């Protein structure tokens, strides 16, 4: 198939010369060896696609193209061998009367398979860099990312009885028509392969998947006193809650806990403080999608973050909530109230001191692997 030469005007040529090199675009001088340029094409194909322009000087961004089409034959020959012209790779020459020479434009789409450069190494585009995927682990990660392989279909090094004899499959199999055994059904669904359960089988039918797949399949729920996208330790309203178990149970438990937490958050109306409600159907849909469509090969839990909107800050809601807590404590005839607050959260510490709390101890609060110090503060409600 012949490669077309397309004429562009100076304004269009200058836009190309001044393109910001990054995730989706790269400019290269024609003097760079074609085999080195295959690294860039490989990296774009293995990421999200992009454009490579050959014939633009690297530093000064001058249009310095090939003298004619034949002068680019060395490039095209190696490119065609590794990245054939067609669905994923398009080639064209760009000519501008205002500049000398023709620029070779390589348009790269994201490919379904892993693409390798001439040195037999696959690359991945990250910003303006071509990162080598030069270990089996990196290639595996790339295959999972591109959907070539599925982590969920891999087998787990544990006995099949973990799911064959679980109470979860026992309850489930009662509803299967026609009647069959747990093991036969699991094998038919490819949830047991070579007498080993798959990741998907463990997630759905093991009673404690987290024991087999630690840090892969839990749900963590946080409540923050902020709407910032990055949750900070000093903005946590309560201790994080972890939901474990099979994924079916996780969905229902996470919906229940999230709804309970959400409906405990008061809102300020003209009538004063009142609780809010959140439709469980909406939460169920959100969490079901999160649990079913997440990438379980990534060692991380699903994170549910609940925020107080910024427009409700500085409304003295904290003071109103504090007063409500004190009212409940006195109704229950409590002798004192105590709490823990992060040592660097000066705003909260000053708030509690202003309301009569005094420091009496410290303890370690662990958020993930981060150990931080909480100041323990107490308010005496009754005279000794």
C-alpha angles and dihedrals in degrees: 000000000000119000112232127230112219124195119224131182126247094261091056092044091052091051088056093046091053099043113136107246110229145106095338107027141046134178121206136181116245090237092069111105113259092232089060091050090058087071089065095046090049092050094050093047092050092049125038101309127252146165133291120195116195116196102050117111112243103231108023095036093226121164101246106157135171115290091234142342093272090059089064095051093102090057095044093048095058093037092053091049094054102024109028119208108258140074099352101029128047126181130196138158119234120209127189123184090214093061138047121251136007125278121221111227117200114193111198127193125199106271128218092224131052111267121212129207123231091272089061092250123123117223133201125209116236113170106310093336132099104215117200116235091207104151131067089243093055092047090049090051090050092049090051092048092051092046094243091123131026122222090199091062094053118104122248123226096243135094119280089234087077088079102016093062100034122121088234095063089040091060093040097050091058088071096048117109125234097036115255142153124272094243095047092050094046091051092048089053091049090243088125115046123176088353091301126109117242123232089255091052092051093047093052105034111021113099092222110022089169090069090061099032105033116193091006107088117024130110121229122196122201131181116206132188090221142059094223112132089229110064113218128205093237091055096056111118095195142000113291114259121222121209117199138169132080114338094251091057091042092060094052094041093047091049091050095048094042091050092048093050093044094050091050090061107094126215127210115241134164088270092054129251117357134165124252128224129217123199109248091210090064093048091047092053093048095048094043090056091046093050097042099042104037121112104252092190088075113088099232138095128240108266122213111192121192116196139190108228116250092234088067093057117103090024093112089247089134090057092048091050090048091052090050091051091050090049091054092046092053092046087056090049093240118179095213144350123227135185143169124239130182111261092232095050095095093166092059093042091053090047092055093043089052088056094051104266118144130198116253108159147346135237139180118259113198119205107179105312093333114105114199135171123251121199111225113222130186137194118202111221100177132042113249 
